[in-house]
Amino acid sequence: IFCFFLIFLLNFLSRFLEKIKLANPEAKIVWVVGGMSNKYLKGVEKAISSLGGETNGYYCCQVTSDLKDGGGYHPSKSSHAKLANELTDYLNEKILNK
């Protein structure tokens, strides 16, 4: 059941990203994976690849995962800052410096 749900979710999100791109053809779209878990990474990479990847303006940014040092197994404020720094570095490298 989980595998079916994951396939459904990734297909739905891929179609959603296509609609965003259709309305904003010059947009660069970054799908961030990590924070609490990266168990969807392979599926996200496949979805991004199926959309044409970086050539078509779709990116997958993997950030640190398993940051569950906050309440309810969520990242803490300091972990969010770490994730934000990782995303900022990715954007600077992949998007802004091209």
Accessible surface in RSA format (square Angstrom, percent):
REM  Atomic radii and reference values for relative SASA: ProtOr
REM  Chains: A
REM  Algorithm: Lee & Richards
REM  Probe-radius: 1.40
REM  Slices: 20
REM RES _ NUM      All-atoms   Total-Side   Main-Chain    Non-polar    All polar
REM                ABS   REL    ABS   REL    ABS   REL    ABS   REL    ABS   REL
RES ILE A   1   190.14 108.2 148.12 110.3  42.02 101.3 151.29 108.9  38.85 105.4
RES PHE A   2   106.87  53.5  98.18  60.8   8.69  22.6 101.96  61.8   4.91  14.0
RES CYS A   3    83.70  63.3  80.34  89.6   3.36   7.9  34.82  88.2  48.88  52.7
RES PHE A   4   150.23  75.2 145.98  90.4   4.25  11.1 148.32  89.9   1.91   5.5
RES PHE A   5    99.59  49.8  98.67  61.1   0.92   2.4  99.59  60.4   0.00   0.0
RES LEU A   6    31.85  17.7  31.85  22.8   0.00   0.0  31.85  22.4   0.00   0.0
RES ILE A   7    95.35  54.3  93.50  69.7   1.85   4.5  95.19  68.5   0.16   0.4
RES PHE A   8   108.96  54.5 105.19  65.2   3.76   9.8 108.65  65.9   0.31   0.9
RES LEU A   9    50.07  27.9  50.07  35.8   0.00   0.0  50.07  35.2   0.00   0.0
RES LEU A  10    19.00  10.6  18.80  13.4   0.20   0.5  19.00  13.3   0.00   0.0
RES ASN A  11    73.69  50.8  72.13  69.7   1.56   3.8   9.80  23.6  63.89  61.8
RES PHE A  12    99.90  50.0  99.46  61.6   0.43   1.1  99.46  60.3   0.43   1.2
RES LEU A  13    49.31  27.5  49.31  35.3   0.00   0.0  49.31  34.6   0.00   0.0
RES SER A  14    14.43  12.2  14.43  19.3   0.00   0.0  11.88  25.3   2.55   3.6
RES ARG A  15   122.22  51.3 121.36  61.9   0.85   2.0  58.65  80.2  63.56  38.5
RES PHE A  16   101.23  50.6  98.07  60.7   3.16   8.2 100.51  60.9   0.71   2.0
RES LEU A  17    19.19  10.7  19.19  13.7   0.00   0.0  19.19  13.5   0.00   0.0
RES GLU A  18    87.07  50.0  81.57  61.7   5.50  13.1  25.62  49.6  61.45  50.2
RES LYS A  19   146.26  71.4 139.48  85.6   6.79  16.2  83.53  75.2  62.73  66.8
RES ILE A  20    58.15  33.1  54.32  40.5   3.83   9.2  58.10  41.8   0.05   0.1
RES LYS A  21    30.81  15.0  29.93  18.4   0.88   2.1  24.94  22.4   5.87   6.3
RES LEU A  22   151.50  84.4 132.53  94.8  18.97  47.7 137.89  96.8  13.61  36.6
RES ALA A  23    79.73  73.3  44.65  68.9  35.08  79.8  56.02  78.9  23.71  62.8
RES ASN A  24    74.01  51.0  69.08  66.8   4.93  11.9  16.51  39.7  57.50  55.6
RES PRO A  25    90.31  65.8  76.26  69.5  14.05  51.1  77.66  64.1  12.66  78.7
RES GLU A  26   153.65  88.2 139.20 105.3  14.45  34.4  68.05 131.6  85.59  69.9
RES ALA A  27    30.98  28.5  18.45  28.5  12.53  28.5  29.50  41.5   1.48   3.9
RES LYS A  28   104.84  51.1  78.85  48.4  25.99  61.9  35.39  31.9  69.45  74.0
RES ILE A  29    20.65  11.7  17.81  13.3   2.84   6.8  20.65  14.9   0.00   0.0
RES VAL A  30    37.61  24.7  12.79  11.6  24.81  59.8  12.79  11.1  24.81  67.3
RES TRP A  31    41.23  16.5  35.84  17.3   5.39  12.7  22.19  11.8  19.04  30.9
RES VAL A  32    65.28  43.0  42.05  38.1  23.23  56.0  42.05  36.5  23.23  63.0
RES VAL A  33     8.54   5.6   5.43   4.9   3.11   7.5   8.54   7.4   0.00   0.0
RES GLY A  34    24.02  29.6   0.00   N/A  24.02  29.6   0.33   0.9  23.69  53.1
RES GLY A  35     6.46   8.0   0.00   N/A   6.46   8.0   6.46  17.7   0.00   0.0
RES MET A  36    68.17  35.3  67.17  44.5   1.00   2.4  49.29  41.9  18.88  25.0
RES SER A  37    36.83  31.1  29.00  38.7   7.83  18.0  23.45  49.9  13.39  18.8
RES ASN A  38    54.54  37.6  48.74  47.1   5.79  14.0   0.23   0.6  54.30  52.5
RES LYS A  39   132.73  64.8 100.98  62.0  31.74  75.6  64.02  57.6  68.70  73.2
RES TYR A  40    66.59  31.1  66.26  37.7   0.33   0.9  46.08  34.6  20.51  25.3
RES LEU A  41    23.23  12.9  23.11  16.5   0.12   0.3  23.11  16.2   0.12   0.3
RES LYS A  42   151.34  73.8 149.75  91.9   1.58   3.8 103.63  93.3  47.71  50.8
RES GLY A  43    13.79  17.0   0.00   N/A  13.79  17.0   8.88  24.4   4.91  11.0
RES VAL A  44     2.57   1.7   2.57   2.3   0.00   0.0   2.57   2.2   0.00   0.0
RES GLU A  45    75.03  43.1  69.42  52.5   5.62  13.4  26.34  51.0  48.69  39.8
RES LYS A  46   152.08  74.2 144.91  88.9   7.17  17.1  91.48  82.3  60.60  64.5
RES ALA A  47     8.60   7.9   2.66   4.1   5.93  13.5   8.09  11.4   0.50   1.3
RES ILE A  48    11.21   6.4  11.21   8.4   0.00   0.0  11.21   8.1   0.00   0.0
RES SER A  49    78.17  66.1  61.07  81.5  17.11  39.4  27.90  59.4  50.28  70.4
RES SER A  50    91.61  77.4  48.12  64.2  43.49 100.2  51.83 110.4  39.78  55.7
RES LEU A  51    18.00  10.0   6.04   4.3  11.96  30.1  11.55   8.1   6.45  17.3
RES GLY A  52    30.65  37.8   0.00   N/A  30.65  37.8  21.81  59.9   8.84  19.8
RES GLY A  53    12.70  15.7   0.00   N/A  12.70  15.7  12.61  34.6   0.09   0.2
RES GLU A  54    72.43  41.6  57.86  43.8  14.57  34.7  27.76  53.7  44.67  36.5
RES THR A  55   133.30  94.8  96.45  97.8  36.84  87.8  70.08  94.1  63.21  95.6
RES ASN A  56    74.08  51.1  64.49  62.3   9.59  23.1  16.57  39.9  57.51  55.6
RES GLY A  57     5.55   6.8   0.00   N/A   5.55   6.8   4.37  12.0   1.18   2.6
RES TYR A  58     8.72   4.1   8.72   5.0   0.00   0.0   4.47   3.4   4.24   5.2
RES TYR A  59     4.75   2.2   4.06   2.3   0.69   1.8   0.69   0.5   4.06   5.0
RES CYS A  60    29.91  22.6  11.12  12.4  18.79  44.2   9.30  23.6  20.61  22.2
RES CYS A  61     2.00   1.5   1.95   2.2   0.05   0.1   0.05   0.1   1.95   2.1
RES GLN A  62    97.65  54.6  68.76  50.3  28.89  68.8  18.84  40.1  78.81  59.8
RES VAL A  63     7.78   5.1   3.91   3.5   3.88   9.3   6.09   5.3   1.69   4.6
RES THR A  64    48.90  34.8  36.98  37.5  11.92  28.4  34.14  45.9  14.76  22.3
RES SER A  65    27.33  23.1  13.74  18.3  13.58  31.3   0.33   0.7  27.00  37.8
RES ASP A  66    99.58  69.8  80.03  79.7  19.55  46.2  26.44  62.2  73.14  72.9
RES LEU A  67    28.67  16.0  27.16  19.4   1.51   3.8  28.67  20.1   0.00   0.0
RES LYS A  68    92.31  45.0  72.03  44.2  20.28  48.3  29.09  26.2  63.22  67.3
RES ASP A  69    93.89  65.8  57.13  56.9  36.76  86.9  46.89 110.4  46.99  46.9
RES GLY A  70    23.39  28.8   0.00   N/A  23.39  28.8  11.46  31.5  11.92  26.7
RES GLY A  71    65.57  80.9   0.00   N/A  65.57  80.9  44.00 120.7  21.57  48.3
RES GLY A  72    61.22  75.5   0.00   N/A  61.22  75.5  37.93 104.1  23.28  52.1
RES TYR A  73   165.93  77.5 162.19  92.3   3.73   9.7 114.92  86.4  51.00  62.9
RES HIS A  74    95.92  52.4  95.92  66.7   0.00   0.0  68.22  70.3  27.71  32.2
RES PRO A  75    16.30  11.9   7.01   6.4   9.30  33.8   7.01   5.8   9.30  57.8
RES SER A  76    25.81  21.8  20.53  27.4   5.28  12.2  25.12  53.5   0.69   1.0
RES LYS A  77   185.67  90.6 172.63 105.9  13.04  31.1 120.01 108.0  65.67  69.9
RES SER A  78    80.24  67.8  67.68  90.3  12.56  28.9  53.24 113.4  27.00  37.8
RES SER A  79     6.67   5.6   4.19   5.6   2.49   5.7   2.45   5.2   4.22   5.9
RES HIS A  80   101.88  55.7  98.05  68.2   3.83   9.8  66.11  68.1  35.77  41.6
RES ALA A  81    55.12  50.7  46.63  72.0   8.48  19.3  53.97  76.0   1.14   3.0
RES LYS A  82    95.80  46.7  90.65  55.6   5.15  12.3  53.37  48.0  42.43  45.2
RES LEU A  83    24.25  13.5  23.05  16.5   1.21   3.0  23.27  16.3   0.99   2.7
RES ALA A  84    54.27  49.9  46.78  72.2   7.49  17.0  53.02  74.7   1.24   3.3
RES ASN A  85    94.55  65.2  93.65  90.5   0.91   2.2  21.30  51.3  73.25  70.8
RES GLU A  86    44.62  25.6  38.00  28.8   6.61  15.7  33.16  64.1  11.46   9.4
RES LEU A  87    52.97  29.5  52.97  37.9   0.00   0.0  52.97  37.2   0.00   0.0
RES THR A  88    70.80  50.4  69.85  70.8   0.95   2.3  46.14  62.0  24.66  37.3
RES ASP A  89    94.46  66.2  89.60  89.2   4.86  11.5  28.79  67.7  65.68  65.5
RES TYR A  90    35.70  16.7  31.19  17.7   4.51  11.7  33.28  25.0   2.42   3.0
RES LEU A  91    57.41  32.0  57.41  41.1   0.00   0.0  57.41  40.3   0.00   0.0
RES ASN A  92    60.20  41.5  60.20  58.2   0.00   0.0  16.65  40.1  43.55  42.1
RES GLU A  93   119.02  68.3 105.96  80.2  13.07  31.1  38.84  75.1  80.18  65.5
RES LYS A  94    58.90  28.7  58.81  36.1   0.09   0.2  20.59  18.5  38.31  40.8
RES ILE A  95    31.77  18.1  21.58  16.1  10.19  24.6  21.58  15.5  10.19  27.7
RES LEU A  96   124.23  69.2  95.96  68.7  28.27  71.1  98.64  69.3  25.59  68.9
RES ASN A  97   117.19  80.8  82.85  80.1  34.34  82.7  26.61  64.0  90.58  87.6
RES LYS A  98   151.88  74.1  84.01  51.5  67.87 161.6  93.09  83.8  58.79  62.6
END  Absolute sums over single chains surface
CHAIN  1 A     6653.2       5535.6       1117.6       4146.8       2506.4
END  Absolute sums over all chains
TOTAL          6653.2       5535.6       1117.6       4146.8       2506.4
